[in-house]
Amino acid sequence: MEPKTKGRILVVDDHEDNIELLRARFEARGYEVQGASDGQAALDAVPIFCPDLILLDVMMPKMNGMEVVRRLKIKRENKEIPFIPVIMQTALDSTENKVEGLDAGAEDYVTKPINFAELEARVNSHLRIKKLQSDLAARELELSELNDKLTRISLTDGLTEIDNRRCLEDRLHEMWQHSERLHEPIALIMCDIDKFKSVNDNYGHQAGDSVLKEFAQLLKADAREIDRVGRYGGEEFLLILPGTVLDAAVTFA
């Protein structure tokens, strides 16, 4: 098993010596480092390397750091990439330049010549923030998936795995309103298994459960995608057929 790194850092600088200097120092402290020599190379590396943080030089040919951070911000807003803190580094020390970088989407700004102890402290600080945000996003996703699962359970019949009565009544209300609004037909079919009690009495409830599950799948297989098939209660099943006239419903039944 490979040793766990303290984080992945993408160093973007058009001077290879600067990349190698930062690579050597950060790797010595347990970070994984990759370099990019221009803005486009940095954008290409992000989805492949998946950095936890980007050290981005401002003054570069072809595409400067300001443009890179703007594009990263757009990708983040479009959910193409996760949150990745960006620390911009430049010899330009004016307030105007710093404000421009922060407005473009960077999280921090350091000036050259770089004090490595200060830079490492800033890197650690932003990596902690990223971890907190990542943990929060993971919890939110977990809660969302759990809520979706609970919703499905609350609307699904546990035995037959088709819609339950609550779901059917909700869908019927929606489809009925839709039918009235658009003046379209809608049909309902109620199915009841005759002499079902004798199945349970003669063969046991497990056999009865198998009959209910098999019957539910037969109904589901014959219904269209837009139809709703559910267990109304006991051995009763309800089908909601939108856009279906009476004769077609009788034929289906």
C-alpha positions in Angstrom: 0.0 0.0 0.0 1.4 3.4 -1.0 1.9 5.9 1.9 -0.8 8.4 2.3 0.2 11.9 1.2 -0.7 15.1 3.0 -2.3 16.4 -0.2 -1.9 16.8 -4.0 -0.5 20.1 -5.1 -0.5 21.4 -8.7 2.3 24.0 -9.3 1.7 26.1 -12.3 4.7 28.2 -13.5 6.3 28.9 -16.8 9.8 28.6 -15.1 10.7 25.0 -14.7 13.2 25.9 -11.9 10.4 27.4 -9.8 8.4 24.2 -10.2 11.2 21.9 -9.3 12.1 24.0 -6.2 8.6 23.9 -4.9 8.3 20.2 -5.8 11.4 19.3 -3.8 10.3 21.3 -0.8 6.7 20.1 -0.7 7.5 16.5 -1.5 10.1 16.5 1.3 7.1 17.3 3.6 4.9 14.5 2.4 2.9 16.2 -0.4 2.4 14.8 -3.9 3.3 17.5 -6.5 2.8 17.8 -10.2 3.9 20.7 -12.4 2.4 22.5 -15.3 4.3 25.0 -17.4 1.4 27.1 -18.8 -2.3 27.9 -18.2 -3.7 25.4 -20.6 -1.5 22.6 -19.3 -2.9 23.4 -15.8 -6.5 23.2 -17.0 -5.8 19.9 -18.7 -4.1 18.5 -15.6 -6.9 19.3 -13.2 -9.3 16.5 -14.1 -6.5 13.9 -14.4 -4.3 14.8 -11.4 -7.3 15.9 -9.2 -5.2 18.3 -7.1 -6.3 19.3 -3.6 -4.7 22.8 -4.1 -3.2 24.8 -7.0 -0.3 27.2 -6.7 -0.7 29.4 -9.7 1.7 31.9 -11.1 0.1 35.0 -12.5 2.5 36.1 -15.2 2.6 33.4 -17.9 2.6 33.4 -21.7 -0.4 32.2 -23.7 -2.8 32.2 -20.8 -2.1 34.1 -17.6 -3.1 33.1 -14.1 -6.1 35.4 -14.0 -7.7 33.7 -17.0 -6.9 30.2 -15.6 -8.6 31.0 -12.3 -11.6 32.5 -14.1 -12.0 29.3 -16.1 -11.6 27.1 -13.0 -14.3 29.1 -11.3 -16.7 28.5 -14.2 -15.9 24.8 -14.1 -16.6 24.7 -10.4 -19.9 26.6 -10.7 -20.9 24.1 -13.5 -20.1 21.2 -11.2 -17.4 20.0 -13.6 -14.8 20.0 -10.9 -14.9 20.0 -7.1 -13.8 22.9 -4.9 -10.0 23.4 -5.4 -8.4 26.2 -3.4 -6.1 28.4 -5.6 -3.2 30.4 -4.2 -1.9 32.9 -6.7 1.8 33.8 -6.7 3.3 36.8 -8.4 5.9 39.6 -8.1 3.1 42.2 -8.5 2.4 43.4 -5.0 -0.2 46.1 -5.6 -3.6 45.9 -3.9 -5.3 46.2 -7.3 -3.6 43.0 -8.5 -4.5 41.1 -5.3 -8.1 42.2 -5.5 -8.3 41.2 -9.2 -7.0 37.8 -8.4 -9.4 37.3 -5.5 -12.3 38.5 -7.6 -11.4 36.1 -10.4 -11.8 33.2 -8.0 -8.6 32.7 -6.1 -8.7 31.9 -2.4 -5.3 33.5 -1.5 -2.4 35.5 -2.8 1.4 35.4 -2.1 4.1 37.6 -3.5 7.5 36.7 -4.7 10.1 36.1 -3.5 8.1 33.5 -1.7 8.7 32.8 2.0 8.3 29.0 2.1 7.3 28.8 5.7 4.5 31.3 5.1 3.5 29.5 1.9 3.3 26.1 3.6 1.2 27.6 6.4 -1.2 29.0 3.9 -1.3 25.7 2.0 -2.1 23.8 5.2 -4.8 26.2 6.1 -6.5 25.9 2.7 -6.2 22.2 2.7 -8.0 22.0 6.1 -10.8 24.2 4.7 -11.0 21.9 1.6 -11.2 18.8 3.8 -14.0 20.4 5.8 -15.9 21.3 2.7 -15.3 17.9 1.2 -16.6 16.2 4.4 -19.6 18.4 4.4 -20.4 17.7 0.7 -20.0 13.9 1.4 -22.4 14.2 4.3 -24.9 16.1 2.3 -24.7 13.5 -0.5 -25.2 10.7 2.0 -28.2 12.4 3.5 -29.7 13.1 0.1 -29.3 9.5 -0.9 -30.8 8.4 2.4 -33.7 10.7 1.9 -34.3 9.4 -1.6 -34.2 5.8 -0.3 -36.6 6.6 2.5 -38.9 8.3 -0.1 -38.8 5.2 -2.3 -39.5 2.9 0.6 -42.5 5.1 1.7 -44.0 4.9 -1.8 -43.3 1.2 -2.5 -45.1 -1.9 -1.4 -42.6 -3.9 0.6 -43.8 -7.3 -0.7 -44.4 -6.8 -4.4 -42.0 -3.8 -5.0 -44.6 -1.9 -7.0 -46.4 1.3 -5.9 -48.2 1.2 -2.6 -51.6 2.7 -1.9 -50.2 6.1 -0.8 -48.2 6.4 -4.0 -51.2 5.4 -6.2 -53.4 8.0 -4.6 -50.8 10.7 -5.1 -50.3 9.8 -8.7 -54.0 9.5 -9.3 -54.5 13.0 -8.0 -51.8 14.4 -10.3 -52.9 12.4 -13.4 -56.6 13.3 -12.8 -55.7 17.0 -12.7 -53.6 16.6 -15.8 -56.4 14.8 -17.6 -58.9 17.6 -16.7 -56.6 20.4 -17.7 -55.8 18.9 -21.1 -59.2 17.2 -21.7 -57.5 13.8 -22.1 -59.1 10.5 -21.1 -57.9 8.5 -18.2 -58.8 4.9 -17.1 -58.6 3.0 -13.9 -58.6 -0.8 -13.5 -59.1 -2.5 -10.2 -57.9 -6.1 -10.0 -58.8 -8.6 -7.3 -57.5 -12.1 -7.1 -60.5 -14.4 -6.6 -60.4 -17.1 -3.8 -57.0 -15.8 -2.7 -57.8 -16.8 0.9 -57.9 -20.5 -0.1 -54.3 -20.2 -1.4 -53.1 -19.1 2.0 -55.3 -21.7 3.8 -54.2 -24.6 1.6 -50.6 -23.8 0.9 -49.5 -21.2 3.5 -48.8 -17.5 3.5 -45.4 -17.9 1.8 -47.2 -19.4 -1.2 -49.7 -16.6 -1.1 -46.9 -14.0 -1.0 -45.3 -15.7 -4.1 -48.7 -15.4 -5.9 -49.0 -11.7 -5.1 -45.4 -11.0 -6.2 -45.8 -13.0 -9.5 -49.2 -11.3 -10.2 -47.6 -7.8 -9.6 -44.9 -8.6 -12.1 -47.4 -9.8 -14.7 -49.3 -6.6 -14.4 -46.1 -4.5 -14.6 -44.9 -6.4 -17.6 -48.1 -5.7 -19.6 -48.4 -2.0 -18.6 -46.9 0.8 -20.5 -44.1 3.0 -19.1 -46.6 5.9 -18.5 -49.0 3.6 -16.6 -48.9 3.3 -12.8 -49.3 -0.2 -11.3 -49.7 -0.7 -7.6 -51.0 -2.8 -4.8 -54.1 -1.1 -3.4 -54.3 -3.5 -0.4 -54.4 -7.2 0.3 -55.0 -9.0 -3.0 -56.3 -5.8 -4.7 -54.3 -4.1 -7.4 -54.9 -0.7 -9.1 -53.7 0.4 -12.6 -53.9 4.0 -13.7 -53.9 4.3 -17.5 -53.5 7.9 -18.7 -54.7 8.8 -22.2 -56.8 5.6 -22.3 -60.4 5.5 -23.4 -63.0 3.1 -22.0 -62.9 0.5 -24.8 -59.0 0.3 -24.6 -59.2 -0.1 -20.9 -61.7 -2.9 -21.2 -59.5 -4.6 -23.7 -56.5 -4.3 -21.5 -58.4 -5.7 -18.5 
